Amino acid sequence: MDNQQKNKNVILIGAGVMSATLGAMLKELAPSWNIKVFEKLEKAGAESSNEWNNAGTGHAALCELNYTPEQADGSIDIKKASSINEQFQLSRQFWSFLVNHKRIANPQDFIMSIPHMSLVQGEDNVRFLNNRFEALSKSPLFKGMEYSADLEKLKEWIPLIMEGRTSTEAMAATKIDTGTDVNFGALTEMLFTHLEEQQVEMNYNHAVKDIKRSSDSTWEVKVQDLENNKIEYHNADFVFIGGGGGSLPLLQKTGIPESKHIGGFPVSGLFLVCNDPEIVEQHHAKVYGKAKVGAPPMSVPHLDTRFIDGKKSLLFGPFAGFSPKFLKTGSNMDLLGSVKPNNVFTMLAAGAKEMSLTKYLVQQVLLSNEKRVEELREFIPTAKLADWDVVVAGQRVQVIKDTDKGKGTLQFGTEIVTSRDGSVAALLGASPGASTAVHAMLEIFQRCFPDHVGEWEPKIKEMIPSYGISLAENPELLQEIHTSTAKALQLDEKSPIGI
Ligand SMILES: Cc1cc2nc3c(=O)[nH]c(=O)nc-3n(C[C@H](O)[C@H](O)[C@H](O)COP(=O)(O)OP(=O)(O)OC[C@H]3O[C@@H](n4cnc5c(N)ncnc54)[C@H](O)[C@@H]3O)c2cc1C
């Protein structure tokens, strides 16, 4: 292998958790490669990855009911839940490697233990939750999950939610202590600080304007320095488009065939936040409910304990909404600008199919704060408007593409698009999102660096011991990894309720 092949030039667009994760993994696997990062804002982790722009749930399918659909025969399909749980285990392992090898410092600055719970009301939902619990309990991935329909037990688990509840409807919950709250904003900043120390070139206030193939088949990236408006050109062998909501327009600029027939639909979000210590101390869990009929999966209501900058708070939401912007700091022209001759029919088909989603979003936009608190009262019957503030969350750009389910199908997951020659990769979509960033990057390595993956494998296994192994099928390894990652990340997985 000659020197030029050895030392690839890599450009990461966007300083969110995805570019941070890719950069941190590449620095371990190919330390001599040159990496440049271009970020249009003045700091890292300021869009969706910012702690107040997302819910900070370490998604491991411990509480999210939409990952365990009920089948026509009443049985519960746990395939998606198991896959997401396995993906989160990869993140835990990589983060532990970074801590153990002093790449990043105090893990409690970005990850904390918090029980994950699912809570339902009504006979049908209670039956569903019980079936789900039975199905998940058979897998070692969900070991330790408890189920209860006993109101006294629920009062012990979630006193704030049970206080002042007058409804006589049946209720049930599951609880598992191995859940986490993750401050993805802090993690992103820690990773970029580490990368800067490793000679990664960070360019803040630099907006990427265009990406074109050069005659030597590298990519020419046109960048505007926003401090002086000067245009610069940078070449790379590999470009990662980690622009969050801004990824789709950049992907379209590459002109690669894989970028065609893809559209994006932005969904904005709001949370209610409570910082009153007296109220905050009465709740210690992330409690996920069931999405309302017609509501998209990302709008499942949940009441979360958050740990941000050493302070505990409560977060409730998200309330969805519509804004044509692809980023919180984006432009009102983003949606219109993303409609191209190659995706216009895909977009129109989605528009016609998703009337109920449009209706739902319009209803959500029109909610007053009093109405939002009424929804909160389904979780906390005693909630008062004065104790809660509204925070505007990040934008989620849901991918629209043509699938075997038809033209213009709305996707709610995370999508990776790569060029055939592996020289460009883009990450679109937002769910499960940041929690599964490590899995997404491993997928990018397989697709974009197939010639390197063999040589990298020993190092990948050092960073992620379960790489290539199903933990569900290897309970002893799962136990070992769970114990070692809990120790490295200082997770207190048996923390008592109510502190
Ligand atoms: C309301 C909400 C709740 C969520 N809850 C969770 C959760 O509980 N758990 C979870 O795991 N995930 C959650 N997510 C998803 C998670 O936040 C995202 O998956 C993740 O942050 C995406 O990271 P990213 O690096 O791709 O994007 P971002 O963090 O948005 O970063 C992209 C960066 O690219 C920059 N950029 C864009 N265009 C350009 C350009 N042209 N030139 C230069 N820079 C550019 C932007 O300024 C930004 O800094 C949630 C998201 C939202 C919106």
The ligand as a Gaussian input file, in Angstrom:
#p B3LYP/6-31G(d) Opt

LIG

0 1
 C      -36.872000      16.515000      19.495000
 C      -35.793000      15.486000      19.358000
 C      -35.638000      14.500000      20.320000
 C      -34.649000      13.523000      20.180000
 N      -34.468000      12.625000      21.179000
 C      -33.457000      11.727000      21.101000
 C      -33.198000      10.859000      22.184000
 O      -33.867000      10.906000      23.217000
 N      -32.192000       9.970000      22.050000
 C      -31.428000       9.891000      20.914000
 O      -30.542000       9.051000      20.850000
 N      -31.645000      10.731000      19.871000
 C      -32.629000      11.654000      19.941000
 N      -32.838000      12.520000      18.924000
 C      -32.034000      12.390000      17.691000
 C      -30.647000      12.981000      17.841000
 O      -30.721000      14.267000      18.417000
 C      -29.992000      13.038000      16.469000
 O      -30.032000      11.763000      15.868000
 C      -28.535000      13.469000      16.514000
 O      -28.327000      14.570000      17.355000
 C      -28.094000      13.790000      15.104000
 O      -26.751000      14.148000      15.132000
 P      -26.085000      14.753000      13.855000
 O      -24.645000      14.886000      14.157000
 O      -26.467000      13.952000      12.660000
 O      -26.825000      16.153000      13.640000
 P      -26.709000      17.551000      14.419000
 O      -26.427000      17.404000      15.856000
 O      -27.903000      18.339000      14.034000
 O      -25.416000      18.194000      13.785000
 C      -25.344000      18.580000      12.444000
 C      -24.392000      19.737000      12.351000
 O      -24.157000      20.026000      10.982000
 C      -24.091000      21.434000      10.826000
 N      -24.356000      21.738000       9.428000
 C      -25.513000      21.509000       8.752000
 N      -25.387000      21.917000       7.466000
 C      -24.118000      22.398000       7.334000
 C      -23.383000      22.978000       6.254000
 N      -23.914000      23.131000       5.049000
 N      -22.113000      23.360000       6.475000
 C      -21.542000      23.198000       7.698000
 N      -22.194000      22.683000       8.756000
 C      -23.455000      22.276000       8.572000
 C      -25.144000      21.954000      11.788000
 O      -24.922000      23.298000      12.127000
 C      -24.964000      21.007000      12.968000
 O      -24.061000      21.499000      13.918000
 C      -33.808000      13.525000      19.035000
 C      -33.935000      14.529000      18.075000
 C      -34.901000      15.525000      18.235000
 C      -34.978000      16.620000      17.226000

